[in-house]
Amino acid sequence: MELRDRTAVVTGAGGGIGRALVAALAEAGARVVATDRDAPDVEGAAESRALDVTDADATAALLDEVGPVDVYLANAGVGAGTDPVETPDAVWDTVLDVNLRAHITAARLLLPGWLERGEGYFVSTASAAGLLTQIGSAPYAVSKHAAVAFAEWLSVTYGSRGVRVSTVCPMGVATPMLETDPDGMGALATGTVKAAGEVLTPEAVAAAVVEGIGREEFLVLPHPEVLTYFRRKGEDYERWLAGMRRLQSAVGGG
């Protein structure tokens, strides 16, 4: 898709990958509406709006106000919780609401118009955890797997009717979630991510997303090695699981 003169909505635009996406999309010529829980002050945004992505009514109102949306970037995300035993239901609900259900809500609202027009683009910011897993954080791993699965389903179901879908699956990115772990995924999760490969800048990820949209690629991999890991997982699941257990022991000290 050519981004010039297209209207794009970015969620979670207050910092990290979202902020970088706003700048990259604007540079590509798009009209960008930046949203976050508090209206973000983001360079390159044509408009900034406060949006709680877990609020379906607020999302509907925003989309009505913005007008026809060409590209929706479901980028808002949270990382929280450790294992299923220690993580309370409320934390699971929060992670699933932001990382998955917000995508479902947006797609439900956008699809009728896109199908009528014969085009539209949904971009899901997932994670390499959505293709592999996230050592140390069950809610993050499960929600990102689900986000990838939902994006895949959208592409299969509506791709022949003009709806394009990309899912973005980076490993480590230099964002507050990784650097300071404000949402509580824990040292094992963040330590594993840092040990797995290069930590990219948000700008590098945003550039990969814009390129992926231009090529209409489903799988956007800012870390190309993720594809190698994904293939190994599919080729020999048992070996991959054993390797991930060894990585967990190495990072977690046993």
PyMOL commands that set and color helices and strands:
alter all, ss='L'
color gray80, all
select helices_A, chain A and resi 16-27+56-66+89-117+128-130+138-161+176-179+187-196+202-215+225-235+237-252
alter helices_A, ss='H'
color red, helices_A
select strands_A, chain A and resi 7-10+31-36+47-50+71-74+120-125+163-168+219-220
alter strands_A, ss='S'
color yellow, strands_A
deselect
rebuild
show_as cartoon
